[in-house]
Amino acid sequence: MASISALGVGSGLDLSGLVDQLQAAERQKLVPILEQQSAQKTKISAYGRLQSAMDRVQTSIAALNDASSFKQQKSTVTGEGVLATAGESANAGRYEVTVSQLARSGSAASSSVALDQELTTEAATLTLDFGATYTDGEFDSTAAPLSSKTITIAANSTLAEVRDQINADKEAGVTASIVNDGSGYRLALSSKETGKEASLVGFSGLTSLTMDDATLRVGQDAELNVNGIAITSKSNRVEEAIQGVTLDLTSASGDPVTLVIERDEASLRETIDEFVSNYNEMKSTVGRMTAYNGEGETSGELVGDRTVRTIEDRLRRDITDNLGTGDISRLSQLGIAIDERGRLKVDEDKLDDAIANNPEGLSTFFAGDTEEGGFAGRLNSTLEAITAEEGIIQSSVNSAELRVDSLEERKLRMESSIERSVERYRKQFGQLDGMLAQMNSMSAYLSQQFSMVSNMQGSN
């Protein structure tokens, strides 16, 4: 039988098109597998969004599981020159603060020298003197320094090398730099810390590099007055002059600054509101994922999902269950209740009243005496079981991923089977094409022979 180079050539029939139609029909067997794969991948994506929503709820409830959230204080400053930060140990009150002097560091510079001048022909000792003594508010230049620091300077050192050797010594107590004064270069030294005790008051030891006394600027302590009490500080950050309060002094002034410390009710309300908002956002996310309107293509990705049902049951239990015997034992007593859609609704007046008048009761209810003893701790434990690496959501993701892998294997096996079937069709149609080609050839030959016989008879 003659060899056929392409289907249909021998028979004249569209056998290639017929094979393509059969192949398309065979590939319809893949549709259910592909649809199941797509559904599982959609669920995995939905679980990811659910995880994110749960994480936000967990972050907000963690803040309510910290007793310090219910003890926050706020500071209000009227006037300029003072900033204040109140900690939870601060006592409510009103204070008058007057800053008469800011703390500053000491500094001094050397006489002018050439930049490339070698300042010593042999190793030398540079002595730095610290500690300013004040008498009747004036610096006493004749008083002995309170402490000294020595630094070995290598032989043949230039100004830049002296600078580098000072800065290389972490215990030097100063930072060194070079200043161009227009006619030469100076070594400029500045105390690392503010205050008169840490102040640089002089340096010596290098005969070619002496201190210019006119450049000496001694350090000083900050001086302030709080409700009539005189206070000094080495730095402009003053801690515990008022219990639990940090004062940052920014400028000196003869005018007093008024500082008011009071409970930060707004911050606590914001923390509670954030939890309510994140919880309701999570419920909206779940609602969209589980919505069903009778049309599969517009229904949520997790309609009827057992994982979601389990999560919602656990959260509903934690939100509604009685916590204990305290004066606040249910969330609803604070004006926070579940509405008909499962979201939290807030009675503003009731919640504000609890925040203003019962902070201890709020702390006991939310934070409890132990990490898991309060409402926030109990809910956080549930959320941890939901969102952990081996939690409910991740377990569901893992199961869906296994199904995707299993379906992929089924798809590959099905595709191999389809290819074998198509190849079988192609082979059978090739044989058919060859047979039809042979029959057509035989028919043409016989027709030719009959025509020749007929012509011979006609000529006789």
C-alpha positions in Angstrom: 0.0 0.0 0.0 1.3 3.4 -0.9 2.7 5.7 1.8 0.5 8.7 2.7 2.4 11.9 3.7 -0.6 13.7 5.2 -4.1 12.6 6.2 -6.7 13.1 3.5 -4.2 13.2 0.6 -5.0 9.7 -0.5 -8.8 9.8 0.0 -9.5 13.5 -0.5 -11.4 13.5 2.8 -10.8 16.0 5.7 -9.4 13.4 8.0 -7.1 15.8 9.8 -10.1 18.0 10.7 -11.9 14.9 11.9 -8.9 13.9 14.1 -8.9 17.5 15.6 -12.6 17.2 16.4 -12.1 13.8 18.1 -9.1 15.3 20.0 -11.3 18.2 21.2 -14.0 15.8 22.3 -11.5 13.7 24.2 -10.1 16.8 26.0 -13.6 17.6 27.3 -12.7 14.8 29.8 -10.2 17.3 31.4 -12.8 19.9 32.1 -14.1 18.5 35.4 -10.5 18.1 36.6 -9.5 21.6 35.6 -12.7 23.0 37.3 -11.9 21.2 40.5 -8.3 22.5 40.4 -9.5 26.1 39.9 -12.0 25.7 42.7 -9.2 24.5 45.1 -6.9 27.3 44.0 -9.7 29.8 44.6 -10.2 28.4 48.1 -6.5 28.7 48.9 -6.5 32.4 47.8 -9.6 32.9 50.0 -8.0 31.3 52.9 -5.1 33.7 52.5 -7.4 36.7 52.7 -9.2 35.1 55.7 -5.8 34.7 57.4 -4.9 38.4 56.9 -8.3 39.5 58.3 -7.7 37.2 61.4 -4.2 38.5 61.8 -5.5 42.1 62.1 -8.0 41.1 64.7 -5.3 39.3 66.6 -3.0 42.3 66.5 -5.7 44.6 67.9 -6.8 42.3 70.6 -3.2 41.9 71.7 -3.1 45.6 72.7 -6.2 45.0 75.0 -4.4 42.1 76.6 -1.8 44.5 78.0 -2.7 46.0 81.4 -0.6 49.1 80.6 -3.1 50.0 77.8 -5.6 50.9 80.6 -3.1 53.0 82.5 -1.9 55.3 79.8 -1.5 58.9 80.7 -1.3 61.9 78.4 0.5 65.2 78.9 -0.6 68.6 77.7 1.9 71.4 77.6 0.9 75.0 77.3 3.9 77.2 76.5 7.2 76.8 74.8 10.6 75.3 75.7 9.4 72.0 77.2 8.1 68.7 75.7 6.7 66.1 78.0 6.0 62.3 77.7 3.9 60.7 80.5 4.3 57.0 81.3 1.8 54.7 83.0 3.3 55.4 86.4 2.7 59.1 86.1 0.3 60.7 88.6 -2.4 63.0 87.3 -1.7 66.6 88.2 -0.9 70.1 87.1 2.7 71.4 87.1 4.4 74.8 86.5 7.8 74.3 84.8 10.3 77.1 84.3 13.6 76.5 82.3 16.3 79.0 83.2 19.2 77.3 81.5 19.7 74.5 79.0 22.5 71.9 79.4 25.3 72.1 76.9 28.6 70.4 76.1 32.0 71.9 76.4 34.3 72.7 73.4 37.7 74.2 72.6 40.0 74.6 69.6 43.7 74.7 69.1 45.8 77.5 67.7 46.2 77.6 63.9 48.7 75.3 62.2 49.5 74.1 58.7 47.6 71.1 57.5 50.7 69.0 56.7 52.8 70.2 59.6 54.2 67.4 61.8 53.2 68.3 65.3 55.6 66.1 67.2 58.9 64.5 66.3 58.4 61.7 68.8 55.5 60.0 70.5 53.7 62.3 72.9 50.8 62.3 75.4 47.8 64.5 74.8 46.0 65.2 78.1 42.3 66.1 78.0 40.8 67.8 81.1 37.2 67.6 82.1 34.9 69.1 84.7 33.8 72.7 84.9 33.6 74.3 88.4 31.2 77.2 88.8 31.4 79.8 91.5 28.4 82.1 92.0 27.2 81.1 88.6 30.5 81.9 86.9 33.0 79.4 85.5 36.2 79.3 87.7 39.1 78.9 85.3 41.5 78.4 88.1 39.8 75.4 89.6 41.4 72.0 89.1 39.7 69.7 86.5 37.5 66.9 88.0 39.0 64.3 85.7 41.6 63.8 82.9 42.1 61.5 80.0 45.4 60.8 78.2 45.8 59.7 74.6 49.2 58.6 73.1 49.9 60.5 69.9 52.3 58.8 67.4 55.6 60.5 66.3 55.4 62.7 63.2 51.6 63.0 63.4 49.9 65.7 61.3 46.8 67.5 62.4 44.6 65.0 60.6 46.4 62.1 62.2 46.0 63.6 65.6 42.3 64.0 64.9 42.0 60.4 63.8 43.8 59.0 66.9 41.5 61.0 69.2 38.4 59.7 67.5 39.7 56.1 67.5 39.7 56.2 71.3 36.1 55.4 72.3 36.9 56.5 75.9 38.3 59.9 74.8 35.1 61.7 76.0 35.4 64.1 73.0 34.9 64.2 69.2 37.6 65.8 67.1 37.4 67.7 63.8 39.4 70.1 61.8 38.3 73.7 61.1 39.8 76.0 58.5 39.9 79.5 59.9 41.1 81.1 56.7 44.7 81.4 57.6 45.4 77.9 58.8 43.8 74.9 60.4 42.6 74.2 63.9 41.8 71.0 65.9 38.3 71.5 67.3 37.2 69.3 70.3 33.7 68.9 71.6 32.5 66.9 74.7 30.4 63.9 73.8 28.0 64.6 76.7 26.3 67.7 78.0 26.7 69.0 81.5 29.4 70.6 83.5 30.9 67.4 84.8 31.5 66.0 81.3 32.6 69.4 79.9 36.0 69.7 78.3 37.9 72.5 80.1 41.4 72.2 78.4 44.0 70.1 76.6 47.8 70.0 76.6 50.8 67.9 75.8 51.7 68.8 72.2 54.1 71.7 72.1 53.1 72.5 68.5 49.4 72.3 69.2 48.3 74.5 72.1 44.7 75.4 73.1 43.4 78.8 72.1 41.9 80.0 75.4 39.6 82.3 73.6 37.8 79.3 72.0 36.9 77.6 75.3 33.2 77.2 75.8 32.6 75.3 78.9 29.6 73.0 79.4 26.8 73.5 81.8 23.9 71.7 83.5 20.3 72.4 82.7 18.5 74.3 85.4 14.7 74.3 85.8 12.1 74.8 88.4 9.1 72.5 88.9 6.3 73.9 91.2 8.9 75.9 93.1 11.5 73.1 93.4 14.9 73.9 91.8 16.3 71.0 89.7 19.5 70.5 87.8 20.2 68.0 85.1 23.3 66.9 83.2 21.2 66.6 80.0 18.2 68.3 78.4 16.2 65.1 78.9 15.1 65.2 82.5 13.5 61.9 83.8 11.6 61.4 87.0 11.8 65.1 88.1 8.0 64.4 88.0 7.2 60.7 88.6 6.6 58.8 85.4 7.2 61.9 83.2 10.1 62.6 80.8 10.8 66.3 80.1 12.7 67.3 77.0 14.0 70.9 77.4 14.2 72.8 74.1 14.8 76.4 75.1 15.3 78.6 78.2 12.7 81.2 79.1 11.7 83.2 82.1 8.0 82.3 81.4 6.6 79.2 83.1 5.2 76.3 81.1 2.0 74.6 82.3 2.0 70.8 82.2 -1.1 68.8 82.8 -1.0 65.0 83.3 -4.2 63.1 83.0 -5.6 59.7 82.0 -5.5 59.1 78.2 -9.1 58.0 77.7 -9.0 58.8 74.0 -6.1 56.4 73.4 -7.9 53.6 75.3 -11.1 54.2 73.3 -9.1 54.2 70.1 -7.6 50.8 71.0 -11.1 49.3 71.7 -12.5 50.9 68.5 -9.7 49.4 66.5 -10.5 45.9 67.8 -14.2 46.4 66.9 -13.4 47.7 63.4 -11.0 44.9 62.7 -13.5 42.3 63.9 -16.3 43.7 61.8 -14.0 43.9 58.8 -13.2 40.2 59.3 -16.9 39.4 59.5 -17.5 41.3 56.2 -14.7 39.3 54.6 -16.2 36.0 55.8 -19.7 37.2 54.7 -18.5 37.9 51.1 -16.7 34.5 51.0 -19.8 32.5 52.2 -22.5 34.5 50.3 -24.9 32.3 48.3 -27.6 33.6 46.0 -28.5 30.5 44.1 -26.1 31.3 41.2 -22.8 29.3 41.6 -20.8 31.7 39.5 -21.6 34.7 41.8 -21.5 32.8 45.1 -18.6 33.2 47.6 -15.5 31.1 47.4 -16.1 29.4 50.7 -19.8 28.7 50.6 -20.5 25.8 53.0 -16.9 25.5 54.0 -16.4 23.6 57.2 -13.3 25.6 58.2 -15.2 28.8 58.2 -18.1 27.4 60.2 -15.6 26.1 62.8 -13.9 29.5 63.1 -17.2 31.4 63.4 -18.5 29.0 66.1 -15.3 29.5 68.2 -15.3 33.2 67.8 -19.0 33.6 68.6 -18.5 31.5 71.8 -15.6 33.8 72.9 -17.5 37.0 72.2 -20.7 36.0 74.0 -19.6 33.7 76.9 -19.5 34.9 80.5 -16.0 35.5 81.6 -16.3 35.2 85.4 -17.5 36.9 88.5 -16.1 40.4 88.2 -18.2 43.5 87.9 -17.7 43.3 84.2 -18.1 39.7 82.9 -19.5 40.1 79.4 -18.6 42.3 76.5 -22.2 43.5 76.2 -21.9 45.1 79.7 -19.5 47.6 78.0 -22.0 48.4 75.3 -20.5 46.1 72.7 -22.9 43.5 71.4 -23.4 41.2 68.4 -26.0 42.4 65.8 -28.1 40.2 63.5 -25.2 39.9 61.0 -22.8 38.7 63.6 -20.9 42.0 63.7 -20.1 44.1 66.8 -22.2 47.2 67.4 -21.2 49.8 70.0 -23.3 51.8 72.5 -21.2 54.9 72.5 -22.4 56.4 75.7 -22.2 53.1 77.6 -18.6 52.4 76.5 -17.5 56.0 77.2 -19.0 55.8 80.7 -17.0 52.6 81.4 -13.8 54.1 80.1 -14.2 57.2 82.2 -15.5 55.7 85.4 -14.3 52.1 85.6 -10.8 51.7 84.2 -9.9 49.1 86.7 -12.9 47.0 85.8 -12.0 47.3 82.1 -8.4 46.2 82.8 -9.6 43.2 84.7 -12.1 42.2 82.1 -9.9 42.6 79.0 -6.4 41.8 80.4 -7.1 39.7 83.4 -4.6 38.6 86.0 -2.8 36.2 83.6 -1.9 36.2 79.9 -5.1 34.2 79.1 -7.2 35.2 82.1 -9.1 38.0 80.5 -11.4 38.4 77.5 -8.5 39.5 75.3 -6.3 36.6 76.4 -9.1 34.1 75.8 -9.9 35.5 72.3 -6.2 35.7 71.5 -5.7 32.0 72.3 -8.6 31.1 69.9 -7.1 33.3 67.2 -3.7 31.7 67.7 -5.3 28.3 67.1 -6.8 29.7 64.0 -3.8 31.6 62.5 -0.8 29.6 63.7 1.5 27.8 61.3 -0.2 24.5 62.2 -3.6 26.2 62.9 -7.0 25.7 61.4 -6.5 27.9 58.3 -3.1 26.6 57.4 -4.4 23.0 57.8 -7.2 23.7 55.3 -4.7 25.4 52.9 -2.5 22.3 53.2 -5.4 20.0 52.4 -6.4 22.1 49.4 -2.8 22.1 48.1 -2.7 18.3 48.4 -6.0 18.1 46.3 -4.5 20.4 43.7 -1.4 18.2 43.5 -3.6 15.1 43.2 -5.7 16.6 40.5 -2.6 17.6 38.6 -1.5 14.0 38.6 -4.9 13.0 37.4 -4.8 15.6 34.6 -1.4 14.4 33.5 -2.6 10.8 33.3 -5.7 11.9 31.4 -3.7 13.9 29.0 -1.4 10.9 28.3 -4.5 8.7 27.7 -5.9 11.4 25.4 -2.7 11.5 23.4 -2.7 7.7 23.1 -6.3 7.8 21.8 -5.6 10.5 19.3 -2.6 8.7 18.1 -4.7 5.6 17.6 -7.3 7.6 15.7 -4.5 9.1 13.5 -3.1 5.7 12.8 -6.5 4.2 11.9 -7.4 7.1 9.7 -4.0 6.8 8.0 -4.7 3.2 7.2 -8.2 4.2 6.0 -6.7 6.9 3.8 -4.2 4.4 2.3 -7.0 1.9 1.6 -9.2 4.6 0.0 -6.2 5.8 -2.1 -5.6 2.2 -3.3 -9.2 1.7 -4.2 -9.3 5.1 -6.0 -6.3 4.1 -8.0 -7.8 0.7 -8.8 -11.0 2.4 -9.9 -9.1 4.8 -12.1 -7.2 1.8 -13.7 -10.4 -0.2 -14.4 -12.1 2.9 -15.9 -9.1 3.3 -18.2 -9.2 -0.3 -19.3 -12.9 -0.3 -19.9 -12.5 2.9 -22.0 -9.8 1.3 -24.1 -12.0 -1.8 -24.7 -14.9 0.3 -25.7 -12.8 2.3 -28.1 -11.4 -0.9 -29.7 -14.9 -2.3 -30.2 -16.1 1.0 -31.7 -13.3 1.0 -34.3 -14.1 -2.5 -35.6 
